[in-house]
Amino acid sequence: MKKTIILLTVVLVHLNTQEQTKIFGSVRDMRSRIVAGASVVVKGSYDGANTDSTSHFSFKTFEKGQQTIAISNIGFKTVEQIVVLNGEPIELNIALKEEVTELKAVVVTAGSFEAGDKKRAATVLNSLDMVTVGGANADITSALKTLPGAQQVGDQEGLFVRGGAGYEAKQFIDGTVVNNPYFTSIPDIAQRGRFSPLLFKGTIFSTGGYSALYGQALSSAVILESIDLPDQSQATASISSVFLGGGLQELAKNKKSSWGFNYGYTNLWLYLQLVKQKIDYFRIPDVHTADANFRIKTKKSGMIKYYTTFGSNKLGLRRPDIDSMQLKDAFGLTNYDWYNNLSWRENLGNGWKMNLGLSYSTDHNDINQAIQNQNNQPVNTGSSWIDDKNFVLETKADLSQIKLVFDKRISGISVIRFGSEYQYAYNKSIYNGHYSLLKDNFIASFAEADLYITNSLALKTGLRLEQSSLLNKTNFAPRLSLAYKLGKGTQMSLAYGDFYQKPENLQLLNTTNLGYTKATHYILNYMKVTSLQTFRIEAFYKKYEDLVKTFPVYNNNGTGYAKGIELFWRDKKTFNGMDYWISYSYLDTKRDYLNYPQQLQPNFAANHTASLVLKRFITKIKTGFNFTYTYATGRPYYNIQYNASSVKYEIADQGKTIDYHNLGFSLNYLTEFHKSYAVIVASVTNVLGSNQVFNYNYSYNGLRKESVTPLSTRFFFIGCFLSWGVDRRQDAINNNL
């Protein structure tokens, strides 16, 4: 019997060895120069390798018969070669052609991070990176916070960039601005974004100096481009600790159109039973989301895309009132949001292109804030500073937009573009029965030129003109960027620009006798990029003018500045199988705005911020391990009180919060389940349980001071994502080869 087992084992081992086919060779460019880091894979399998520093590669595969080998690398056209796998070694010596001339030309990168555009050497992150950042839980803003320039603010929604407040950064989808990119604000609790990173094929995170095509963002623009046609039809389903979801994407047989829809339901009841929270929910957060889309390829290789999403959100939370030891604050919210985006891009011939965008969004909020006793019953205390916290607020925010842009190639790859946009904003507010309405007809015109003087020298110059009927004012904003290539993969960029933004609606409800706020950006950037490594260093200075002051009357007398230096390093080369990036930001900023008595460092700004992101995918066990560690020095906090005797605001108390530490972790396991492709995801924030303080709240008399902290020490998530028709697991594998 033993002899039989040994014999069978030897035979099986021999057969297993014979089943493998070794594929080896080299990859060079058309001038026979070494191409390191090129990906060589058997399409539709997990088998492949990267070329080493000598341009060679080697791997084995169990695949049989006729197969396609795909060879790709950034800056080169992908090559596919058909081979027959029969156990005999196969040698491939491949020559890659460079992409079109745009890839040889210098890219203007000052103040801009690109994510997802693989044709550009400036690419830093792709959509899959955003999904797999440890602890980010597939939130675009959370992923962008690992890049230089962004602040780690956990008590307010928004993206806080280079000394700018969260509302000074705007998001754009297919050219038009998104009016409500985040779920409705809740006191002292940051909210997630409404959109998944997987909806977009490209993301540009502009920390300053962005294109003249975009406006009304004082500090930053996040420019998102939605995906075109899917690769093939697919169905999806998901189940997790907090939500259920499912969807369908149907691709036409001629692959020229598609349609699809998704639905998701989130309920935190089970999660809140398992994870203790620092506040009491009297209405469990309950969220419904639904979206739909269609995409049509036109006869001239253009694309028409429509996307709509609807969401409803209900919750109620109760916490102790800071002005009393016995009372509670009860906050209730009901929100409905509907967003629509229609875009059409078309090749008109003779070097002309057109981009047309239309969007409509409406957002409704019903908010009820009540003071309650220990029995959770509404009360009136007779103290105005307490009873004034009782209010009922209803808001409606509608925004309609149309934007038309024409491109004309003038010489080589140089392009001029120009166009115009119109926005109609309708904002209604009913506060304790008092009705307020803001309407604005906003018109902007712009022109911009990308001029490539040589492959090593490029100039982007633009002008933007804006007019608001609500403010009855016009602004004129010049933009200028310059880039010079120092050597292969190395360049320097400069950028300058004026940027304007209307005051916030809450400020305009008090008076429309205000003007635009203004920021002037100056940026110097150095960048070195190879196929597997990216290094960039950037210095900036921003001058703020005409910020809104609320005392003694609402006016535009506010001023400020922000300056600093930022570093970014991403490396897929040094450690075998390891992808990591490091970012660091130094920020020196002060502003005199709102009720600040003088120029102060704003309470959302830290002087030093750093992130380390590690990603390791182990092909043998089909599992990705992702870690993110973020550190920030303490942020300032102030108790600013009105002094009746001196008739001015004064600082009654101030200090800095403790330093911020956060270690996030996520795990992605790829498998199959009942004829579906499955990805199992588990993640946790603040793994080490670090104490985190975002700010401090003060009682009316200033005698009590309470820290603003996360709702729980950690957030846990586990979920399973299933797909039929498209193997999303392959995206994760190819991203790590």
PyMOL commands that set and color helices and strands:
alter all, ss='L'
color gray80, all
select helices_A, chain A and resi 2-19+101-103+127-132+140-144+166-168+197-199+269-274+384-387+505-510+619-621+729-735
alter helices_A, ss='H'
color red, helices_A
select strands_A, chain A and resi 21-29+39-42+48-50+56-61+65-72+79-85+90-96+112-115+123-125+169-173+176-177+200-206+220-226+234-240+243-251+257-267+280-297+303-320+328-349+352-372+391-411+414-431+434-454+457-468+473-487+490-501+517-529+533-549+555-571+578-592+608-618+623-632+636-643+648-656+660-673+676-684+695-698+705-708+716-724
alter strands_A, ss='S'
color yellow, strands_A
deselect
rebuild
show_as cartoon
